[in-house]
Amino acid sequence: MLKINQTSEFIQLVYTYGDASFNPDDWVIQKLKEDGLVRFKRGVFTLTPDLVADAARLEIKTQDFIVDYDEYEQIIFNIGSLITLKKDGIEDQYYKIYPNVLVDELEIYLHKDLNVDIDFFLAESKISVFGKIAELVNEDLIIGGELPDCIPAEEFNTLLKNFPTTHEKKLYAQARISAVLRNYFDSTKDAETLFIKYRNKKPSLIKNKLRRAFSEYEIDKYQTIYEKLKSMLDDEEDFSEAQWQKEIIDILLMLYPKYIAVFDNVHIKADNQKNKYLDYLFVDANGHIDIVEIKKPFDNAIMTGNLYRGNHIPLKELSGTVMQLEKYIYYLNRWGQRGEKKLIDKYGKYLPNGFEIHITNPKGLIIMGRENNLSKAQKSDFEVVKRKFKNVIDILSYDDLIQRLKFTIEQIRSI
């Protein structure tokens, strides 16, 4: 039986004889004497006499064990020693695995706090974990700890769990064969689906490394937007309506990256209707348009304080803006292909070459009002109003924006 020991000096492989006591004719002793090495688990571990932990037990020159055999039930091999590893100004302690014990090509470092057992080195069917890694990687392996370029312990454990099992290999072979046979035999078992279901149960090796790489930048970005918006709300009287709208537009473009362009005071016309002018027309990366109305955050612009038949209802500022936006959407849809051509003729020079604008059931977005002074009942009725129009128009208060920014920052920090 094999197990791993971790001491203050060494990481060790312990071979125990089982029920029988130590025997001078034991196969391990014979291999050490005759071949100068012994291999365990189909070559996953390769040990030589100089790695025997109790050097007094072994005469290196003659390779004879010189103690009373009956006193021992196991042989301990030192397979690595504890060292201090330094990199980029950071240092930590690792067991450095001795050369040729696991692989010939790589230096392997295991963090001292890792809980290492035989399964750390050995996958199912006697597959050498580090042997397979060495076939793909030509760099030192640092596992665990905080050193740069190390493999986090959690990631390495996920890697171990994803080594193919005998059952998985069988399912894969059946899936490959059934993919051909089912073209000719209706009774063919859907082995491909079985294989996919099995693979889906395993932990994913694909991590959000890209998001993690930019998380610090993203936190800075959203924190800056958050503080900017808070500052604006504290000093809203210092902004004219036009200045306020331009600042909010910048914030919206960062919060909604699908939009690549925005145009203001956009002229539209449908049938014989009078000319209409949209405050802001947003264009997304696929050329589809949406319209946005931005109002300064007056305190009393959303819901009535008094009740009408037991409910708080939208104030004229809100209901009028919703009605206005619904009309704009109606006119845009009526404008159709004629409108698309008009818009691309006027704004095409500000868009990528060959870019087309599409009027396909545009949505509206209203940014207005504060909720910080609303009662619980007013907030509840305001939510009903928002949901009533949600299929066509999103209504956001400035407190909604603040809350979304806070949650976004918290979520990025958790990555």
Summary of the structure (lengths in Angstrom):
residues: 415
radius of gyration: 34.9
end to end distance: 41.2
largest distance: 110.2
contacts: 1147
relative contact order: 0.07
helix: 41%
strand: 23%
